[in-house]
Amino acid sequence: MTDREQRIHDLALVVVENSLEDIDESYGIRQYAAEAVRVYNEAKKVIEKELD
């Protein structure tokens, strides 16, 4: 993994961590995990665009 890729990954994880605090507590583990992956992938796309 390049430095750029590592930075994108790290920033996306911060976004996931912050957004998961707002997830409804009624979510089951599968919903929670799916939301985490969705947020991570979306954050990664946005961060890559901003860094370009």
N, C-alpha and C positions, 0 to 999 in steps of 0.2 A: 504494500500500500504506500502510495506516495504521500508526501507531507500535505499536499492539497487535499487528497482523499481523506486523510486522517482528520484534518481540520473540519471538513464537511461532515464527516461521521460524528465527530465530537459535538459540533454545534447542533446537529440533528438530534442527538441524544438529549441535549439540554432542552430543546423544544419539547421532546416527548415527555421528559420528566416534568416540565412545567404544565403541560396540557393534561397529563394523567391525574394531577391533583384536582382537576375540575370534573372528572368523569363521575357519573352517577354511581353511587355505592351499590345500586341494585344490579349492576352489570355482573354477569357471571365471568369466570376466568377466560372462557373462549372469546366473549365479547370484548373483554378488557385487552386481551392479547391482540385481537384483530384491530382494535382501535389504535393500539400502540404501534403496530406495523404500518397502518395507514398513515398515521401522523408522521412517523419517521420517513416514509417514502415521500410524502408531500413536502416535508421540511427539507429533505435532501435536494429535491428539484428546485425549490425556491432559493436555497443557499447557493447551489451551483450557478443559477442564473445571475444572482447578485455578485458572485465572485468573478464572473466573466466580464 
